Amino acid sequence: SYVTRIIGACVAGYGRFGLIGLGMFFALPLLSLVLIVSGIGSFVGGTLMIGYGVLLMLSFMSVPLIVGALIQRALRLGQSLTIFTVLLGACASVAISLIPVLGFISLFLMVLIALGGMCVLLYRIMKGDIRRVVEIHDDTKAS
């Protein structure tokens, strides 16, 4: 499924997806505000801002999956996403969030990684390169 592939790609290439997520975290709201202020692109800017909000919510929701997959990879428990991975990631995310400063920073980095992974997935879907969407996990191994 797409979820398994995108989480696997985020875990395998977390640096690249983190940088893409950081760029999108600042670029999308700025671009949508410029479009809204221009007046001509106000509908497109509003739609882009709503899409940005949806992407951020999906990124927050996928943080336990990424954390669980990272822990599962570190402990060498396998590559498949199971309910154990989700529960492990949820418990670890709550435990990490209790650390005063480093918890926020690490969870924010996980959100950026998830945001970058979803932006790459959406780009490939919009581009129409379905073969690359299916092979997103294999793409990070090659680079």
C-alpha positions as CSV (number, residue, x, y, z in Angstrom):
1,S,0.0,0.0,0.0
2,Y,1.0,3.6,-0.3
3,V,1.3,4.1,3.5
4,T,3.8,1.3,3.8
5,R,5.8,2.6,0.9
6,I,5.9,6.2,2.0
7,I,6.8,5.3,5.6
8,G,9.5,2.9,4.3
9,A,10.9,5.7,2.1
10,C,10.8,8.2,4.9
11,V,12.8,5.9,7.2
12,A,15.3,5.0,4.5
13,G,15.9,8.5,3.2
14,Y,15.0,10.7,6.2
15,G,17.6,13.3,5.4
16,R,16.3,14.1,1.9
17,F,12.7,14.0,3.0
18,G,13.4,16.1,6.0
19,L,15.0,18.8,3.8
20,I,12.1,18.7,1.3
21,G,9.7,18.9,4.3
22,L,11.5,21.9,5.7
23,G,11.3,23.7,2.3
24,M,7.6,22.9,2.0
25,F,6.9,24.0,5.6
26,F,8.0,27.5,4.8
27,A,7.4,27.7,1.0
28,L,3.7,26.6,0.8
29,P,2.2,29.2,3.2
30,L,4.4,31.9,1.8
31,L,3.4,31.1,-1.8
32,S,-0.3,30.9,-0.8
33,L,-0.2,34.2,1.0
34,V,1.4,35.8,-2.1
35,L,-1.3,34.4,-4.3
36,I,-4.1,35.5,-1.9
37,V,-2.7,39.1,-1.6
38,S,-2.3,39.4,-5.4
39,G,-6.1,39.0,-5.8
40,I,-5.9,37.2,-9.1
41,G,-4.8,34.0,-7.5
42,S,-6.9,34.2,-4.4
43,F,-8.9,31.1,-5.1
44,V,-5.7,29.1,-5.9
45,G,-4.0,30.6,-2.8
46,G,-6.9,29.6,-0.5
47,T,-7.0,26.1,-2.0
48,L,-3.3,25.8,-1.5
49,M,-3.5,27.0,2.1
50,I,-6.3,24.4,2.8
51,G,-4.1,21.7,1.2
52,Y,-1.2,22.8,3.3
53,G,-3.3,22.4,6.4
54,V,-4.4,18.9,5.3
55,L,-0.8,17.9,4.6
56,L,0.3,19.1,8.1
57,M,-2.5,17.1,9.7
58,L,-1.6,14.0,7.8
59,S,2.1,14.6,8.8
60,F,1.2,14.8,12.4
61,M,-0.9,11.6,12.2
62,S,2.0,9.7,10.5
63,V,4.6,10.6,13.1
64,P,3.9,7.5,15.3
65,L,4.3,5.3,12.2
66,I,7.7,6.8,11.4
67,V,8.9,6.6,15.0
68,G,7.7,3.0,15.2
69,A,9.4,2.1,11.9
70,L,12.6,3.8,13.1
71,I,12.6,1.8,16.3
72,Q,11.7,-1.4,14.5
73,R,14.6,-0.8,12.1
74,A,17.0,0.0,14.9
75,L,16.0,-3.2,16.8
76,R,16.0,-5.2,13.5
77,L,12.5,-6.5,14.0
78,G,11.6,-6.5,10.3
79,Q,10.4,-4.1,7.7
80,S,6.6,-4.6,7.7
81,L,4.2,-2.1,9.3
82,T,2.0,-3.9,11.8
83,I,-0.2,-2.8,14.7
84,F,2.9,-3.4,16.9
85,T,4.8,-0.8,14.9
86,V,1.9,1.7,15.4
87,L,1.6,1.0,19.1
88,L,5.4,1.2,19.6
89,G,5.6,4.4,17.7
90,A,2.6,6.0,19.6
91,C,4.1,5.1,23.0
92,A,7.5,6.3,22.0
93,S,6.1,9.6,20.5
94,V,4.3,10.3,23.8
95,A,7.5,9.5,25.8
96,I,9.5,11.7,23.5
97,S,7.1,14.5,23.8
98,L,7.6,14.6,27.6
99,I,11.2,15.6,27.2
100,P,11.2,19.4,27.7
101,V,13.1,20.9,24.7
102,L,14.5,17.9,22.8
103,G,11.1,16.2,22.6
104,F,9.6,19.1,20.7
105,I,12.5,19.4,18.3
106,S,12.7,15.7,17.6
107,L,8.9,15.4,16.9
108,F,9.0,18.5,14.8
109,L,11.8,16.8,12.7
110,M,9.6,13.8,12.3
111,V,6.7,16.0,11.1
112,L,9.1,17.5,8.6
113,I,10.2,14.1,7.4
114,A,6.6,13.0,7.0
115,L,5.7,16.2,5.2
116,G,8.5,15.8,2.8
117,G,7.6,12.2,2.1
118,M,3.9,13.2,1.4
119,C,4.9,16.1,-0.8
120,V,7.1,13.8,-2.9
121,L,4.3,11.2,-3.1
122,L,1.8,13.9,-4.2
123,Y,4.3,15.3,-6.7
124,R,4.7,11.9,-8.3
125,I,1.0,11.3,-8.4
126,M,0.3,14.7,-10.0
127,K,3.1,14.2,-12.5
128,G,1.4,11.0,-13.5
129,D,4.5,8.8,-12.9
130,I,2.6,6.0,-11.3
131,R,5.5,3.6,-11.7
132,R,7.7,5.9,-9.5
133,V,4.9,6.2,-6.9
134,V,4.8,2.4,-6.5
135,E,8.6,2.2,-6.4
136,I,9.2,5.1,-4.0
137,H,10.8,2.8,-1.4
138,D,13.3,1.4,-4.0
139,D,14.2,4.9,-5.2
140,T,15.7,5.9,-1.8
141,K,17.9,2.8,-1.8
142,A,19.4,3.7,-5.1
143,S,20.3,7.3,-4.1
